């Protein structure tokens, strides 16, 4: 009951946290009553994903439960995916957008959910199974500019209960685990290429698309991407423009990239 109260009133609790003195109280109360690893089943109540089952952390799951998680991306999936298409979800977290895309592309389509955070793999698989999403497949790997292994800094659950802040790192001095990596140009040699890519990877965006130049030039997928630094915000649009993509910013940290020439396909952003 407490978990449902928290997730159903997430916006109200967030407002309380902004009141001086209340932030500490709300945080302490949450920590005492619900462990950071606690998750339970919720069914999305509204929006394009209405009816999807997710195992959510009550502290961070309100937007998913209410159907309000990244509504721009939900709209892009609805308006640009069609039955039979292929969707790559790079940085799938709990798999919500993979499940939504799987619903849209149908049994003849395919969704590949890439997730590097080792602790999220089991959650994604549970969500896939609970929704009988037979066209959604998890690849437990980081997407990078080359295939092999990379150092991954896992999210701190006390800061990110949904484990969404884990990232690939190339510098020493932080606690890491070693995870497999793959490059999309090699992945599509044996897999169906994507029609649409979503990318949310906490700073690894440039390296990912360096390893996907053949995919972008040959198959011309649409790309929705979140950027996480000023450097990436500067470099990535230039890279896409060199690959003959039109970059349209949806917000300060999200863009939608559309190839200049996509005959016979309607693009909505």
Steps between C-alpha positions, in 0.01 A plus 500: 500500500784738584674429169180570307444821697848621412486415129147637458594828667851544365442854374351605834797355691743670261331830573541437873872442451535853362371651824789597732541237770271242339754353255704344779188368677350342187832343402554353847144367513538331161832347602359359820181354356607384151848364421667646192486159330125453561284460189144386444267448206306796364290531186539820295178698540498742208663593171638290217627236743173457689471145626872415491621327818825622656692413815566849633678659790222703667738791561574554131215323321223761509556628146487150357194407704315815388609460137702823508853366445664693213181578314694640200664162449169319543354720227797437269459125537127520431538721194806344337487128573283268295418127516797293386765763581809456720575717805832519688469625859853593611495549876166331559496532882179320606396432140188719488579651158600159366165359609312795352687462170436125504129567527517732196720291267302184571597134459672556164712779645791479739632697797852469639550642849867571577581545869850511653399529868534140631233544769237611250518195275281284720242776538476549123455126449227489765320789331528333160362175640215663695381676183550193276707723272639225279636748244718680758851369568749612763869532412690540827786707364630853466480646151833662412730591210656151506408151610673342798485616861476840671516634855156585635433713808174369654242742635492570873152382612488765773523768229328319212252240635398412142871432419482735202827687559749222428749584225798376303822661621842527343686658791635326810424593859135392519351166599415305186386163376601358164210442259480379139484762226384486142505730202184540294681476166605146595170413670296552184718257305292220654190686625219700341604867469300768681232730361514716812760531777448647845818582694528594870839396635628763746780644287610221263302633204793609283678164533180311421441681173866482403438127495180538299601708199434217254158439658413868469618539140373167364172444687416861593313442825328784680678585826367644826785580738549654842831678559666534839776757463582823321775322304260237367243772425766666283656194331208272424290732281809569288556126460140445391508790257815355340305175459224698324250515783278791594521553879192642670527587869194395700633659819831614645628143526293294252525500122334313216717428196343433160693401182479756223367238259249240617287418197155369570518561874323763704703657782334664798687679779 
